[in-house]
């Protein structure tokens, strides 16, 4: 029986919950945010409950996720991706299929759908300073009210988990990676590669990921040294 990604994350929380799982750097702004497996898992569970309670989604539904194009390395992007997979939803980067909701970053304008969740991408997960218009919901405000424990039904490993212009991946495809449990630095770029090499690899191997946005090679080397990164 395939142990899917959501259960792998729960196992990590039980076994080594207090250790860092995800560290986010934005070189241009100087932001650094570190989340333990427990903290990251709480955000994932709260977002999973938001998806079920607010949208009444069911396994197989799609969430259009332009935030993964705008901010592929941000920790909130990773939270949304893991939450979708915990519920059994498809992360859709094409925007072609009907979706239960659209999840954007700061650029929420122009989406014609009844449910748009906008993420301010604040380093601590805070919301927008300004009032958003009708039809656009501030994710940071919406997610607060939801429980930080999620109880979901078993999922179909063959269910579609990721769709972009180049690939279509199942839930089972997400858990094929193996390797040593190391602290790995990943430079944010291609949305799938960033997701795969970052939090997915960390969850699958028991390691941790340092996701870096921007910076030149020298800056990345300095971050790798200060973060005691074993591979990048």
C-alpha positions, 0 to 999 in steps of 0.5 A: 500500500502506498503511503501518500505525502500527507501521511508522510508529513504526519509521520514526520510531525510525530517522529521529529516534529520540532526540527526545521522542515522548511526555511524560506529566504528572500535575498532582496528583502532579507526575509528569513522564516523557519518552520518546524514540521509541527508549525508547517503541518499546522498551517497545512491542516488549517488550510485543508479544513478551509478547503473542505469547510469553505468550498465543500471540495471533494477528492478530484476537484482542482485548485488553480494556483497562480501563486505557484507561478508568482512565488514558487519558493514561498512557504505559503505556496508549499502550504497550499500545495500540501493542503490540496494533496491532503484533501485529494485535490489537483494543483492546476498551474494551467488555468484551463480546467474548471476549478473550485478556487483560485489561489493567488499571491499579491496579484489577485486582479483579473480572475473571474471566478466566484472564489479567489483566495489572495495571499499577501506573502508576508513572511509571518503569514499576515494578511493585506494591509488594504481592504480587498474587493468583494470576491477576493478573500484574504487567505490570512484572515480566512484561515485563522478560524479553522482547526489546526488538526485535519481528519481526512479519508484515505485517498486514491493514489492514482488521483491527479495531484499536479497539472502544468504545461509539461506534466500530469502527476498522480498522488503516487508520483509525489512519493517516488523520491528517496535519498539521505536525510540532509539539509538541502538548499534549493534556489526557487525557479521552475514551480515543479522543480522547486516543489519537488526538490524542496518540501517534497524531498524534505518530507520524503527523506526526513531532511529539511529544505532551505528555499532561496528566492533571488541571490547570486552564487556567492550569496547562496554559498554564504546562506548554505554555510550559515544554514549548515546545508549539506547539499545545494 
